């Protein structure tokens, strides 16, 4: 592979692509649940007994308790990070990272935004 000329990052375009991918993945799951008549509840939950689940909806509405024989626990996810680009790196001068502090700060900011 060879790159000639300047290389530029379009963070806005990267954010849009990430948002589209996340919506596609989560929307696909929601459609599968709907098709198979699975209730989908966005909430923080506490399993209180063999079949009892206390729900604290993420939209701030009132807590409730439901009874179910089958429970799917979806814990969510966190963004993957790359070493040196996790938003907390201070590798600039002392870590031997190529590029000036300006590039490192921009890279750290970009990684934190994704």
N, C-alpha and C positions, 0 to 999 in steps of 0.2 A: 504494500500500500504506500502511496506517495501523496503528500499534500503539497500543493504549490499555491502560493499566494497567502493571503491572510485568512485566519480562521476566526469566526465570530460566534458568540452564543446569543441566542434569542431566548431569554428567560421567559418572556410572556408566552412565546410559542411552546416552550417546554412545559410550562404550567398548564396550558390548554390541552396539550396531548396527554398529560398525566390525569387531568380531570376527566377527560373523555374516556380513558381506559378504566378509571375507577368507577365511573357511572355505568359503563358497559358491563363490568364484572358484577357489581352489586345489583344492577337492574336485572341481569340474567338470573341471579339467585332468586330475587323477588318473584320473577315470572315463573320459575320452577316451583316455588312454594305455592303460588296462586293456582297453578295448573294442577297440583297434587293436593289441593285443599289443606295446606299447612298454614296455621296462623303464624304471622310474622310480627313480632313485637319488639320495638326498639326501646330497651330499658336496661337499667342496672337491675340485676336480679339476685335474690338470696333464696337458696333451696332451704325451706323450713321443715320439710318432712319428706317421707317417701314420695309423695305426689304433689306436695304443696310448694308453690313458688311465689315469693313476695316480689312484686315489680315496682320499681321506681322509674317511671317513664323519663326518657332523656329530654322530653319537651317541657318538663316541669309540672305536668298534671299530677293529680293525686295518686298516691300509692294504692295498689290493689293486690289481692292474693288470688291466684288461680290454681286449679287442680288439673293435673295432666298425668297421663300414663306414660307418655313419651316426651322427652325433653332433648332438644339440640342446643348445646352451648357453643356459641360463636364468640370468641374472645376478642375479635378485632385484629388489627395488625399495626405494625409500626414501620415507618419507611426504612429501607435498607440504607446503610451508609458506606462510604468508601474511606479507607484509612487516609487520614490527612485532609479529608473533605467532609468531616462530620459536623462542622459548625463550631467545634470547640478546639480545633487544632491551633497550635501556636508554633508550627514547624518552620515558618518563614525563614529567617536567617540561620537560627541555630540548628534546624533540622535538615539543612541542605536542600530544601525544596527549591526548584528552579522557578525563576520569576521573582519579581519584587513583591514587597508587602501589598501593594495595590492589587496585584493579581490574586494573592492569597486571600485577601479580604473579600474580593469579589467572588472567588470560588467558595469560600466558607459561607457567604451570604446566600449564594445560589443553592448550595447543598441544603442549607437550613430551610429555604423556602420550598424545596421539593418535599 
